[in-house]
Amino acid sequence: MPAGRRTSGAGRRLGGMVSGFALLAAALLVAAAVVAVIRGRDTSDEVDVRAEASARASEERG
């Protein structure tokens, strides 16, 4: 075993925890991005619906 590769069992466990937290953080970032994209689409759809409703209302009035 190379001299630089000597790690205790605790060191390996700590490294596993750090990589686990990194994976968890990455997964949370991806989930947040997906939610933001979905919410962005929903709001744009709502704006379109509101624009159509106001156009219909103005046609009915005029």
PDB file of N, H, CA, C and O in Angstrom:
ATOM      1  N   MET A   1       0.859  -1.178   0.000  1.00  0.00           N
ATOM      2  CA  MET A   1       0.000   0.000   0.000  1.00  0.00           C
ATOM      3  C   MET A   1       0.904   1.241   0.000  1.00  0.00           C
ATOM      4  O   MET A   1       1.836   1.317   0.802  1.00  0.00           O
ATOM      5  N   PRO A   2       0.644   2.215  -0.888  1.00  0.00           N
ATOM      6  CA  PRO A   2       1.480   3.418  -0.921  1.00  0.00           C
ATOM      7  C   PRO A   2       1.373   4.212   0.380  1.00  0.00           C
ATOM      8  O   PRO A   2       0.358   4.150   1.073  1.00  0.00           O
ATOM      9  N   ALA A   3       2.424   4.952   0.701  1.00  0.00           N
ATOM     10  H   ALA A   3       3.249   5.002   0.138  1.00  0.00           H
ATOM     11  CA  ALA A   3       2.476   5.674   1.971  1.00  0.00           C
ATOM     12  C   ALA A   3       1.392   6.733   2.056  1.00  0.00           C
ATOM     13  O   ALA A   3       0.870   6.980   3.143  1.00  0.00           O
ATOM     14  N   GLY A   4       1.037   7.363   0.954  1.00  0.00           N
ATOM     15  H   GLY A   4       1.461   7.162   0.071  1.00  0.00           H
ATOM     16  CA  GLY A   4       0.023   8.411   0.973  1.00  0.00           C
ATOM     17  C   GLY A   4      -1.391   7.888   1.112  1.00  0.00           C
ATOM     18  O   GLY A   4      -2.320   8.660   1.350  1.00  0.00           O
ATOM     19  N   ARG A   5      -1.560   6.604   0.969  1.00  0.00           N
ATOM     20  H   ARG A   5      -0.805   5.977   0.776  1.00  0.00           H
ATOM     21  CA  ARG A   5      -2.899   6.026   0.967  1.00  0.00           C
ATOM     22  C   ARG A   5      -3.319   5.455   2.305  1.00  0.00           C
ATOM     23  O   ARG A   5      -4.376   4.830   2.394  1.00  0.00           O
ATOM     24  N   ARG A   6      -2.527   5.648   3.349  1.00  0.00           N
ATOM     25  H   ARG A   6      -1.669   6.156   3.276  1.00  0.00           H
ATOM     26  CA  ARG A   6      -2.863   5.075   4.654  1.00  0.00           C
ATOM     27  C   ARG A   6      -3.896   5.951   5.356  1.00  0.00           C
ATOM     28  O   ARG A   6      -3.572   7.033   5.848  1.00  0.00           O
ATOM     29  N   THR A   7      -5.098   5.492   5.398  1.00  0.00           N
ATOM     30  H   THR A   7      -5.361   4.614   4.999  1.00  0.00           H
ATOM     31  CA  THR A   7      -6.153   6.219   6.118  1.00  0.00           C
ATOM     32  C   THR A   7      -6.780   5.273   7.116  1.00  0.00           C
ATOM     33  O   THR A   7      -6.908   4.074   6.870  1.00  0.00           O
ATOM     34  N   SER A   8      -7.161   5.824   8.224  1.00  0.00           N
ATOM     35  H   SER A   8      -7.056   6.798   8.424  1.00  0.00           H
ATOM     36  CA  SER A   8      -7.805   5.007   9.249  1.00  0.00           C
ATOM     37  C   SER A   8      -9.247   4.723   8.842  1.00  0.00           C
ATOM     38  O   SER A   8      -9.757   5.297   7.880  1.00  0.00           O
ATOM     39  N   GLY A   9      -9.883   3.847   9.570  1.00  0.00           N
ATOM     40  H   GLY A   9      -9.469   3.380  10.352  1.00  0.00           H
ATOM     41  CA  GLY A   9     -11.288   3.571   9.314  1.00  0.00           C
ATOM     42  C   GLY A   9     -12.145   4.811   9.494  1.00  0.00           C
ATOM     43  O   GLY A   9     -13.095   5.025   8.742  1.00  0.00           O
ATOM     44  N   ALA A  10     -11.813   5.637  10.496  1.00  0.00           N
ATOM     45  H   ALA A  10     -11.041   5.463  11.107  1.00  0.00           H
ATOM     46  CA  ALA A  10     -12.573   6.870  10.734  1.00  0.00           C
ATOM     47  C   ALA A  10     -12.410   7.830   9.558  1.00  0.00           C
ATOM     48  O   ALA A  10     -13.366   8.498   9.166  1.00  0.00           O
ATOM     49  N   GLY A  11     -11.213   7.901   8.998  1.00  0.00           N
ATOM     50  H   GLY A  11     -10.436   7.357   9.317  1.00  0.00           H
ATOM     51  CA  GLY A  11     -10.980   8.768   7.842  1.00  0.00           C
ATOM     52  C   GLY A  11     -11.797   8.332   6.646  1.00  0.00           C
ATOM     53  O   GLY A  11     -12.338   9.166   5.920  1.00  0.00           O
ATOM     54  N   ARG A  12     -11.889   7.047   6.440  1.00  0.00           N
ATOM     55  H   ARG A  12     -11.450   6.370   7.030  1.00  0.00           H
ATOM     56  CA  ARG A  12     -12.706   6.553   5.322  1.00  0.00           C
ATOM     57  C   ARG A  12     -14.178   6.875   5.545  1.00  0.00           C
ATOM     58  O   ARG A  12     -14.880   7.279   4.618  1.00  0.00           O
ATOM     59  N   ARG A  13     -14.645   6.694   6.786  1.00  0.00           N
ATOM     60  H   ARG A  13     -14.075   6.366   7.539  1.00  0.00           H
ATOM     61  CA  ARG A  13     -16.046   6.992   7.084  1.00  0.00           C
ATOM     62  C   ARG A  13     -16.329   8.476   6.895  1.00  0.00           C
ATOM     63  O   ARG A  13     -17.378   8.845   6.367  1.00  0.00           O
ATOM     64  N   LEU A  14     -15.405   9.328   7.321  1.00  0.00           N
ATOM     65  H   LEU A  14     -14.553   9.028   7.750  1.00  0.00           H
ATOM     66  CA  LEU A  14     -15.588  10.765   7.170  1.00  0.00           C
ATOM     67  C   LEU A  14     -15.633  11.133   5.680  1.00  0.00           C
ATOM     68  O   LEU A  14     -16.462  11.942   5.262  1.00  0.00           O
ATOM     69  N   GLY A  15     -14.754  10.546   4.900  1.00  0.00           N
ATOM     70  H   GLY A  15     -14.081   9.889   5.240  1.00  0.00           H
ATOM     71  CA  GLY A  15     -14.759  10.799   3.462  1.00  0.00           C
ATOM     72  C   GLY A  15     -16.059  10.348   2.826  1.00  0.00           C
ATOM     73  O   GLY A  15     -16.574  11.016   1.929  1.00  0.00           O
ATOM     74  N   GLY A  16     -16.598   9.225   3.276  1.00  0.00           N
ATOM     75  H   GLY A  16     -16.180   8.682   4.005  1.00  0.00           H
ATOM     76  CA  GLY A  16     -17.873   8.752   2.757  1.00  0.00           C
ATOM     77  C   GLY A  16     -19.011   9.680   3.120  1.00  0.00           C
ATOM     78  O   GLY A  16     -19.927   9.895   2.326  1.00  0.00           O
ATOM     79  N   MET A  17     -18.952  10.238   4.340  1.00  0.00           N
ATOM     80  H   MET A  17     -18.208  10.064   4.985  1.00  0.00           H
ATOM     81  CA  MET A  17     -19.995  11.176   4.756  1.00  0.00           C
ATOM     82  C   MET A  17     -19.931  12.444   3.919  1.00  0.00           C
ATOM     83  O   MET A  17     -20.963  12.972   3.506  1.00  0.00           O
ATOM     84  N   VAL A  18     -18.714  12.936   3.668  1.00  0.00           N
ATOM     85  H   VAL A  18     -17.875  12.507   4.004  1.00  0.00           H
ATOM     86  CA  VAL A  18     -18.559  14.170   2.897  1.00  0.00           C
ATOM     87  C   VAL A  18     -19.085  13.962   1.481  1.00  0.00           C
ATOM     88  O   VAL A  18     -19.802  14.815   0.958  1.00  0.00           O
ATOM     89  N   SER A  19     -18.739  12.846   0.858  1.00  0.00           N
ATOM     90  H   SER A  19     -18.157  12.153   1.283  1.00  0.00           H
ATOM     91  CA  SER A  19     -19.225  12.601  -0.495  1.00  0.00           C
ATOM     92  C   SER A  19     -20.735  12.388  -0.492  1.00  0.00           C
ATOM     93  O   SER A  19     -21.414  12.761  -1.448  1.00  0.00           O
ATOM     94  N   GLY A  20     -21.264  11.793   0.574  1.00  0.00           N
ATOM     95  H   GLY A  20     -20.712  11.490   1.351  1.00  0.00           H
ATOM     96  CA  GLY A  20     -22.715  11.627   0.689  1.00  0.00           C
ATOM     97  C   GLY A  20     -23.418  12.967   0.788  1.00  0.00           C
ATOM     98  O   GLY A  20     -24.449  13.184   0.152  1.00  0.00           O
ATOM     99  N   PHE A  21     -22.854  13.878   1.596  1.00  0.00           N
ATOM    100  H   PHE A  21     -22.016  13.702   2.112  1.00  0.00           H
ATOM    101  CA  PHE A  21     -23.440  15.214   1.705  1.00  0.00           C
ATOM    102  C   PHE A  21     -23.348  15.955   0.376  1.00  0.00           C
ATOM    103  O   PHE A  21     -24.267  16.684   0.003  1.00  0.00           O
ATOM    104  N   ALA A  22     -22.239  15.768  -0.339  1.00  0.00           N
ATOM    105  H   ALA A  22     -21.492  15.176  -0.037  1.00  0.00           H
ATOM    106  CA  ALA A  22     -22.083  16.427  -1.641  1.00  0.00           C
ATOM    107  C   ALA A  22     -23.135  15.916  -2.629  1.00  0.00           C
ATOM    108  O   ALA A  22     -23.721  16.695  -3.381  1.00  0.00           O
ATOM    109  N   LEU A  23     -23.366  14.614  -2.620  1.00  0.00           N
ATOM    110  H   LEU A  23     -22.890  13.981  -2.009  1.00  0.00           H
ATOM    111  CA  LEU A  23     -24.398  14.056  -3.500  1.00  0.00           C
ATOM    112  C   LEU A  23     -25.782  14.556  -3.117  1.00  0.00           C
ATOM    113  O   LEU A  23     -26.598  14.861  -3.986  1.00  0.00           O
ATOM    114  N   LEU A  24     -26.046  14.642  -1.816  1.00  0.00           N
ATOM    115  H   LEU A  24     -25.382  14.394  -1.110  1.00  0.00           H
ATOM    116  CA  LEU A  24     -27.335  15.143  -1.346  1.00  0.00           C
ATOM    117  C   LEU A  24     -27.524  16.601  -1.751  1.00  0.00           C
ATOM    118  O   LEU A  24     -28.602  16.983  -2.206  1.00  0.00           O
ATOM    119  N   ALA A  25     -26.492  17.409  -1.590  1.00  0.00           N
ATOM    120  H   ALA A  25     -25.616  17.099  -1.221  1.00  0.00           H
ATOM    121  CA  ALA A  25     -26.577  18.824  -1.967  1.00  0.00           C
ATOM    122  C   ALA A  25     -26.814  18.965  -3.470  1.00  0.00           C
ATOM    123  O   ALA A  25     -27.607  19.806  -3.892  1.00  0.00           O
ATOM    124  N   ALA A  26     -26.141  18.160  -4.271  1.00  0.00           N
ATOM    125  H   ALA A  26     -25.496  17.477  -3.927  1.00  0.00           H
ATOM    126  CA  ALA A  26     -26.330  18.213  -5.718  1.00  0.00           C
ATOM    127  C   ALA A  26     -27.750  17.809  -6.094  1.00  0.00           C
ATOM    128  O   ALA A  26     -28.363  18.421  -6.969  1.00  0.00           O
ATOM    129  N   ALA A  27     -28.269  16.784  -5.437  1.00  0.00           N
ATOM    130  H   ALA A  27     -27.772  16.287  -4.726  1.00  0.00           H
ATOM    131  CA  ALA A  27     -29.639  16.348  -5.725  1.00  0.00           C
ATOM    132  C   ALA A  27     -30.643  17.430  -5.346  1.00  0.00           C
ATOM    133  O   ALA A  27     -31.620  17.648  -6.062  1.00  0.00           O
ATOM    134  N   LEU A  28     -30.411  18.105  -4.230  1.00  0.00           N
ATOM    135  H   LEU A  28     -29.617  17.928  -3.648  1.00  0.00           H
ATOM    136  CA  LEU A  28     -31.310  19.184  -3.814  1.00  0.00           C
ATOM    137  C   LEU A  28     -31.255  20.352  -4.795  1.00  0.00           C
ATOM    138  O   LEU A  28     -32.284  20.960  -5.092  1.00  0.00           O
ATOM    139  N   LEU A  29     -30.074  20.666  -5.294  1.00  0.00           N
ATOM    140  H   LEU A  29     -29.239  20.173  -5.053  1.00  0.00           H
ATOM    141  CA  LEU A  29     -29.959  21.749  -6.282  1.00  0.00           C
ATOM    142  C   LEU A  29     -30.707  21.407  -7.569  1.00  0.00           C
ATOM    143  O   LEU A  29     -31.383  22.258  -8.147  1.00  0.00           O
ATOM    144  N   VAL A  30     -30.583  20.165  -8.008  1.00  0.00           N
ATOM    145  H   VAL A  30     -30.034  19.473  -7.538  1.00  0.00           H
ATOM    146  CA  VAL A  30     -31.297  19.741  -9.218  1.00  0.00           C
ATOM    147  C   VAL A  30     -32.800  19.807  -8.992  1.00  0.00           C
ATOM    148  O   VAL A  30     -33.540  20.274  -9.859  1.00  0.00           O
ATOM    149  N   ALA A  31     -33.256  19.341  -7.829  1.00  0.00           N
ATOM    150  H   ALA A  31     -32.654  18.962  -7.125  1.00  0.00           H
ATOM    151  CA  ALA A  31     -34.690  19.379  -7.528  1.00  0.00           C
ATOM    152  C   ALA A  31     -35.191  20.823  -7.474  1.00  0.00           C
ATOM    153  O   ALA A  31     -36.276  21.119  -7.972  1.00  0.00           O
ATOM    154  N   ALA A  32     -34.415  21.714  -6.878  1.00  0.00           N
ATOM    155  H   ALA A  32     -33.533  21.474  -6.473  1.00  0.00           H
ATOM    156  CA  ALA A  32     -34.816  23.122  -6.808  1.00  0.00           C
ATOM    157  C   ALA A  32     -34.896  23.732  -8.199  1.00  0.00           C
ATOM    158  O   ALA A  32     -35.793  24.528  -8.478  1.00  0.00           O
ATOM    159  N   ALA A  33     -33.965  23.365  -9.074  1.00  0.00           N
ATOM    160  H   ALA A  33     -33.236  22.719  -8.848  1.00  0.00           H
ATOM    161  CA  ALA A  33     -33.988  23.882 -10.442  1.00  0.00           C
ATOM    162  C   ALA A  33     -35.224  23.382 -11.189  1.00  0.00           C
ATOM    163  O   ALA A  33     -35.858  24.145 -11.918  1.00  0.00           O
ATOM    164  N   VAL A  34     -35.566  22.120 -11.013  1.00  0.00           N
ATOM    165  H   VAL A  34     -35.051  21.500 -10.421  1.00  0.00           H
ATOM    166  CA  VAL A  34     -36.745  21.565 -11.675  1.00  0.00           C
ATOM    167  C   VAL A  34     -38.010  22.262 -11.182  1.00  0.00           C
ATOM    168  O   VAL A  34     -38.884  22.602 -11.979  1.00  0.00           O
ATOM    169  N   VAL A  35     -38.108  22.473  -9.876  1.00  0.00           N
ATOM    170  H   VAL A  35     -37.398  22.196  -9.228  1.00  0.00           H
ATOM    171  CA  VAL A  35     -39.276  23.159  -9.318  1.00  0.00           C
ATOM    172  C   VAL A  35     -39.367  24.583  -9.849  1.00  0.00           C
ATOM    173  O   VAL A  35     -40.457  25.063 -10.161  1.00  0.00           O
ATOM    174  N   ALA A  36     -38.223  25.260  -9.952  1.00  0.00           N
ATOM    175  H   ALA A  36     -37.338  24.870  -9.699  1.00  0.00           H
ATOM    176  CA  ALA A  36     -38.221  26.638 -10.463  1.00  0.00           C
ATOM    177  C   ALA A  36     -38.690  26.679 -11.914  1.00  0.00           C
ATOM    178  O   ALA A  36     -39.439  27.577 -12.300  1.00  0.00           O
ATOM    179  N   VAL A  37     -38.256  25.718 -12.714  1.00  0.00           N
ATOM    180  H   VAL A  37     -37.647  24.988 -12.400  1.00  0.00           H
ATOM    181  CA  VAL A  37     -38.681  25.680 -14.120  1.00  0.00           C
ATOM    182  C   VAL A  37     -40.169  25.415 -14.212  1.00  0.00           C
ATOM    183  O   VAL A  37     -40.863  26.056 -15.002  1.00  0.00           O
ATOM    184  N   ILE A  38     -40.673  24.477 -13.413  1.00  0.00           N
ATOM    185  H   ILE A  38     -40.109  23.957 -12.772  1.00  0.00           H
ATOM    186  CA  ILE A  38     -42.105  24.155 -13.443  1.00  0.00           C
ATOM    187  C   ILE A  38     -42.922  25.357 -12.998  1.00  0.00           C
ATOM    188  O   ILE A  38     -43.938  25.675 -13.616  1.00  0.00           O
ATOM    189  N   ARG A  39     -42.494  26.030 -11.935  1.00  0.00           N
ATOM    190  H   ARG A  39     -41.669  25.772 -11.433  1.00  0.00           H
ATOM    191  CA  ARG A  39     -43.216  27.212 -11.469  1.00  0.00           C
ATOM    192  C   ARG A  39     -43.170  28.320 -12.507  1.00  0.00           C
ATOM    193  O   ARG A  39     -44.149  29.045 -12.681  1.00  0.00           O
ATOM    194  N   GLY A  40     -42.058  28.461 -13.190  1.00  0.00           N
ATOM    195  H   GLY A  40     -41.262  27.872 -13.048  1.00  0.00           H
ATOM    196  CA  GLY A  40     -41.940  29.467 -14.240  1.00  0.00           C
ATOM    197  C   GLY A  40     -42.928  29.203 -15.364  1.00  0.00           C
ATOM    198  O   GLY A  40     -43.540  30.133 -15.887  1.00  0.00           O
ATOM    199  N   ARG A  41     -43.085  27.946 -15.735  1.00  0.00           N
ATOM    200  H   ARG A  41     -42.587  27.190 -15.310  1.00  0.00           H
ATOM    201  CA  ARG A  41     -44.068  27.609 -16.779  1.00  0.00           C
ATOM    202  C   ARG A  41     -45.480  27.893 -16.296  1.00  0.00           C
ATOM    203  O   ARG A  41     -46.305  28.404 -17.054  1.00  0.00           O
ATOM    204  N   ASP A  42     -45.765  27.568 -15.045  1.00  0.00           N
ATOM    205  H   ASP A  42     -45.095  27.153 -14.429  1.00  0.00           H
ATOM    206  CA  ASP A  42     -47.103  27.796 -14.510  1.00  0.00           C
ATOM    207  C   ASP A  42     -47.438  29.276 -14.518  1.00  0.00           C
ATOM    208  O   ASP A  42     -48.548  29.652 -14.894  1.00  0.00           O
ATOM    209  N   THR A  43     -46.514  30.114 -14.118  1.00  0.00           N
ATOM    210  H   THR A  43     -45.612  29.809 -13.813  1.00  0.00           H
ATOM    211  CA  THR A  43     -46.805  31.543 -14.071  1.00  0.00           C
ATOM    212  C   THR A  43     -46.994  32.093 -15.476  1.00  0.00           C
ATOM    213  O   THR A  43     -47.839  32.965 -15.680  1.00  0.00           O
ATOM    214  N   SER A  44     -46.232  31.609 -16.448  1.00  0.00           N
ATOM    215  H   SER A  44     -45.546  30.901 -16.282  1.00  0.00           H
ATOM    216  CA  SER A  44     -46.417  32.102 -17.807  1.00  0.00           C
ATOM    217  C   SER A  44     -47.767  31.655 -18.349  1.00  0.00           C
ATOM    218  O   SER A  44     -48.406  32.398 -19.094  1.00  0.00           O
ATOM    219  N   ASP A  45     -48.214  30.455 -17.990  1.00  0.00           N
ATOM    220  H   ASP A  45     -47.695  29.851 -17.385  1.00  0.00           H
ATOM    221  CA  ASP A  45     -49.537  30.003 -18.399  1.00  0.00           C
ATOM    222  C   ASP A  45     -50.618  30.862 -17.765  1.00  0.00           C
ATOM    223  O   ASP A  45     -51.606  31.202 -18.415  1.00  0.00           O
ATOM    224  N   GLU A  46     -50.434  31.215 -16.490  1.00  0.00           N
ATOM    225  H   GLU A  46     -49.632  30.939 -15.961  1.00  0.00           H
ATOM    226  CA  GLU A  46     -51.413  32.059 -15.814  1.00  0.00           C
ATOM    227  C   GLU A  46     -51.494  33.431 -16.470  1.00  0.00           C
ATOM    228  O   GLU A  46     -52.580  33.997 -16.597  1.00  0.00           O
ATOM    229  N   VAL A  47     -50.358  33.963 -16.883  1.00  0.00           N
ATOM    230  H   VAL A  47     -49.476  33.504 -16.780  1.00  0.00           H
ATOM    231  CA  VAL A  47     -50.350  35.271 -17.548  1.00  0.00           C
ATOM    232  C   VAL A  47     -51.113  35.179 -18.856  1.00  0.00           C
ATOM    233  O   VAL A  47     -51.887  36.077 -19.187  1.00  0.00           O
ATOM    234  N   ASP A  48     -50.900  34.093 -19.609  1.00  0.00           N
ATOM    235  H   ASP A  48     -50.272  33.364 -19.340  1.00  0.00           H
ATOM    236  CA  ASP A  48     -51.623  33.912 -20.873  1.00  0.00           C
ATOM    237  C   ASP A  48     -53.126  33.828 -20.626  1.00  0.00           C
ATOM    238  O   ASP A  48     -53.907  34.432 -21.362  1.00  0.00           O
ATOM    239  N   VAL A  49     -53.533  33.094 -19.611  1.00  0.00           N
ATOM    240  H   VAL A  49     -52.899  32.604 -19.013  1.00  0.00           H
ATOM    241  CA  VAL A  49     -54.956  32.940 -19.303  1.00  0.00           C
ATOM    242  C   VAL A  49     -55.550  34.290 -18.907  1.00  0.00           C
ATOM    243  O   VAL A  49     -56.658  34.631 -19.323  1.00  0.00           O
ATOM    244  N   ARG A  50     -54.818  35.053 -18.108  1.00  0.00           N
ATOM    245  H   ARG A  50     -53.919  34.776 -17.770  1.00  0.00           H
ATOM    246  CA  ARG A  50     -55.309  36.367 -17.701  1.00  0.00           C
ATOM    247  C   ARG A  50     -55.419  37.303 -18.893  1.00  0.00           C
ATOM    248  O   ARG A  50     -56.371  38.078 -18.981  1.00  0.00           O
ATOM    249  N   ALA A  51     -54.467  37.244 -19.805  1.00  0.00           N
ATOM    250  H   ALA A  51     -53.694  36.615 -19.733  1.00  0.00           H
ATOM    251  CA  ALA A  51     -54.510  38.099 -20.995  1.00  0.00           C
ATOM    252  C   ALA A  51     -55.715  37.739 -21.861  1.00  0.00           C
ATOM    253  O   ALA A  51     -56.401  38.622 -22.375  1.00  0.00           O
ATOM    254  N   GLU A  52     -55.966  36.449 -22.019  1.00  0.00           N
ATOM    255  H   GLU A  52     -55.408  35.732 -21.601  1.00  0.00           H
ATOM    256  CA  GLU A  52     -57.136  36.035 -22.803  1.00  0.00           C
ATOM    257  C   GLU A  52     -58.432  36.481 -22.133  1.00  0.00           C
ATOM    258  O   GLU A  52     -59.360  36.936 -22.802  1.00  0.00           O
ATOM    259  N   ALA A  53     -58.491  36.347 -20.812  1.00  0.00           N
ATOM    260  H   ALA A  53     -57.737  35.977 -20.269  1.00  0.00           H
ATOM    261  CA  ALA A  53     -59.703  36.746 -20.096  1.00  0.00           C
ATOM    262  C   ALA A  53     -59.937  38.241 -20.213  1.00  0.00           C
ATOM    263  O   ALA A  53     -61.078  38.668 -20.389  1.00  0.00           O
ATOM    264  N   SER A  54     -58.894  39.044 -20.119  1.00  0.00           N
ATOM    265  H   SER A  54     -57.967  38.697 -19.976  1.00  0.00           H
ATOM    266  CA  SER A  54     -59.067  40.497 -20.237  1.00  0.00           C
ATOM    267  C   SER A  54     -59.438  40.871 -21.666  1.00  0.00           C
ATOM    268  O   SER A  54     -60.198  41.817 -21.874  1.00  0.00           O
ATOM    269  N   ALA A  55     -58.919  40.152 -22.649  1.00  0.00           N
ATOM    270  H   ALA A  55     -58.301  39.384 -22.480  1.00  0.00           H
ATOM    271  CA  ALA A  55     -59.286  40.423 -24.039  1.00  0.00           C
ATOM    272  C   ALA A  55     -60.756  40.099 -24.276  1.00  0.00           C
ATOM    273  O   ALA A  55     -61.462  40.853 -24.945  1.00  0.00           O
ATOM    274  N   ARG A  56     -61.212  38.984 -23.730  1.00  0.00           N
ATOM    275  H   ARG A  56     -60.638  38.371 -23.187  1.00  0.00           H
ATOM    276  CA  ARG A  56     -62.630  38.626 -23.875  1.00  0.00           C
ATOM    277  C   ARG A  56     -63.524  39.659 -23.195  1.00  0.00           C
ATOM    278  O   ARG A  56     -64.563  40.040 -23.734  1.00  0.00           O
ATOM    279  N   ALA A  57     -63.119  40.107 -22.014  1.00  0.00           N
ATOM    280  H   ALA A  57     -62.275  39.797 -21.576  1.00  0.00           H
ATOM    281  CA  ALA A  57     -63.916  41.088 -21.281  1.00  0.00           C
ATOM    282  C   ALA A  57     -63.990  42.403 -22.056  1.00  0.00           C
ATOM    283  O   ALA A  57     -65.044  43.037 -22.105  1.00  0.00           O
ATOM    284  N   SER A  58     -62.878  42.809 -22.659  1.00  0.00           N
ATOM    285  H   SER A  58     -62.022  42.294 -22.619  1.00  0.00           H
ATOM    286  CA  SER A  58     -62.897  44.070 -23.413  1.00  0.00           C
ATOM    287  C   SER A  58     -63.738  43.927 -24.688  1.00  0.00           C
ATOM    288  O   SER A  58     -64.377  44.889 -25.114  1.00  0.00           O
ATOM    289  N   GLU A  59     -63.743  42.737 -25.299  1.00  0.00           N
ATOM    290  H   GLU A  59     -63.224  41.956 -24.953  1.00  0.00           H
ATOM    291  CA  GLU A  59     -64.577  42.520 -26.478  1.00  0.00           C
ATOM    292  C   GLU A  59     -66.059  42.560 -26.117  1.00  0.00           C
ATOM    293  O   GLU A  59     -66.879  43.100 -26.859  1.00  0.00           O
ATOM    294  N   GLU A  60     -66.389  41.975 -24.955  1.00  0.00           N
ATOM    295  H   GLU A  60     -65.722  41.536 -24.352  1.00  0.00           H
ATOM    296  CA  GLU A  60     -67.783  41.970 -24.530  1.00  0.00           C
ATOM    297  C   GLU A  60     -68.262  43.384 -24.195  1.00  0.00           C
ATOM    298  O   GLU A  60     -69.418  43.723 -24.446  1.00  0.00           O
ATOM    299  N   ARG A  61     -67.395  44.192 -23.642  1.00  0.00           N
ATOM    300  H   ARG A  61     -66.455  43.917 -23.438  1.00  0.00           H
ATOM    301  CA  ARG A  61     -67.767  45.566 -23.304  1.00  0.00           C
ATOM    302  C   ARG A  61     -67.906  46.423 -24.561  1.00  0.00           C
ATOM    303  O   ARG A  61     -68.828  47.231 -24.674  1.00  0.00           O
ATOM    304  N   GLY A  62     -66.988  46.241 -25.495  1.00  0.00           N
ATOM    305  H   GLY A  62     -66.239  45.584 -25.403  1.00  0.00           H
ATOM    306  CA  GLY A  62     -66.948  47.121 -26.667  1.00  0.00           C
ATOM    307  C   GLY A  62     -67.695  46.540 -27.791  1.00  0.00           C
ATOM    308  O   GLY A  62     -67.769  47.144 -28.861  1.00  0.00           O
TER     309      GLY A  62
END
